Amino acid sequence: MITLHLEIKVKPGGRDEFLEAISILFDQLVQERSFVDAWVHTTEEDPDLIVVYERWKETHESFIRDILPKPFFKPYLAAFEKLGGDRRVRWLKTQRAWRS
């Protein structure tokens, strides 16, 4: 299992349009067998920051090889080219977890 943590800084005023592109992308990703779950976060303190947390039944290598090349990433990547200023991706390894 892999967890991705993305911090995406969009251009001022681009948050809503980029959130729509993310929604369209995840409407497709949720249909993938290896998709587990995802959360998209924003904050009023930094309205141009979008944080995405997603989990997959994939390895880092298989995600890059099998998921990223899918055609439904193209509109999202085009939106990032238009609206994004910066993106930071972290591949997380779970050490411990708690649930209620």
RAPE-V928165 format. One record per residue. N is the residue number from 1. SS is DSSP state (alpha for helix, beta for strand, coil for the rest). PHI is phi in radians with two decimals (999 if undefined). NEAR is the number of other C-alpha atoms within 12 Angstrom. Layout:
N,SS,PHI,NEAR ; N,SS,PHI,NEAR
This chain:
1,coil,999,22 ; 2,beta,-2.09,27 ; 3,beta,-2.20,28 ; 4,beta,-1.89,31 ; 5,beta,-2.17,25 ; 6,beta,-1.99,26 ; 7,beta,-2.00,26 ; 8,beta,-2.04,34 ; 9,beta,-1.75,30 ; 10,beta,-1.72,29 ; 11,coil,-1.15,24 ; 12,coil,-0.90,17 ; 13,coil,1.49,18 ; 14,coil,-1.68,24 ; 15,alpha,-1.03,31 ; 16,alpha,-1.10,21 ; 17,alpha,-1.16,24 ; 18,alpha,-1.24,35 ; 19,alpha,-1.07,31 ; 20,alpha,-1.14,20 ; 21,alpha,-1.11,28 ; 22,alpha,-1.12,34 ; 23,alpha,-1.07,24 ; 24,alpha,-1.10,20 ; 25,alpha,-1.06,28 ; 26,alpha,-1.25,26 ; 27,alpha,-1.07,18 ; 28,alpha,-1.51,21 ; 29,alpha,-1.08,27 ; 30,coil,-1.07,22 ; 31,coil,-1.49,15 ; 32,coil,-1.28,22 ; 33,coil,-0.99,15 ; 34,coil,-1.55,21 ; 35,beta,-1.24,24 ; 36,beta,-1.82,21 ; 37,beta,-2.93,23 ; 38,beta,-2.73,24 ; 39,beta,-2.32,21 ; 40,beta,-2.08,26 ; 41,beta,-2.14,23 ; 42,beta,-2.32,23 ; 43,coil,-2.46,14 ; 44,coil,-1.26,10 ; 45,coil,-1.16,8 ; 46,coil,-2.43,18 ; 47,coil,-1.11,21 ; 48,coil,-1.67,28 ; 49,beta,-1.82,31 ; 50,beta,-2.14,37 ; 51,beta,-2.03,30 ; 52,beta,-2.09,28 ; 53,beta,-2.20,27 ; 54,beta,-2.43,30 ; 55,beta,-2.17,30 ; 56,beta,-2.40,31 ; 57,coil,-1.53,21 ; 58,coil,-2.51,24 ; 59,coil,-1.69,21 ; 60,alpha,-0.97,21 ; 61,alpha,-1.14,15 ; 62,alpha,-1.20,16 ; 63,alpha,-1.12,25 ; 64,alpha,-1.13,16 ; 65,alpha,-1.31,12 ; 66,alpha,-1.82,18 ; 67,alpha,-1.77,26 ; 68,coil,-1.01,20 ; 69,coil,-1.29,13 ; 70,coil,-1.05,18 ; 71,coil,-1.12,15 ; 72,coil,-1.30,23 ; 73,alpha,-1.37,22 ; 74,alpha,-1.03,18 ; 75,alpha,-1.10,23 ; 76,alpha,-1.10,28 ; 77,alpha,-1.13,23 ; 78,alpha,-1.14,18 ; 79,alpha,-1.13,27 ; 80,alpha,-1.13,27 ; 81,alpha,-1.03,20 ; 82,alpha,-1.36,21 ; 83,alpha,-1.94,29 ; 84,beta,-1.49,29 ; 85,beta,-1.88,22 ; 86,beta,-2.74,19 ; 87,beta,-2.53,22 ; 88,beta,-2.16,19 ; 89,beta,-2.00,18 ; 90,beta,-2.11,19 ; 91,beta,-1.72,24 ; 92,beta,-1.68,19 ; 93,coil,-2.03,16 ; 94,coil,-1.18,13 ; 95,coil,-1.81,9 ; 96,coil,-2.66,7 ; 97,coil,-2.55,7 ; 98,coil,-2.30,6 ; 99,coil,-2.38,4 ; 100,coil,-1.66,3
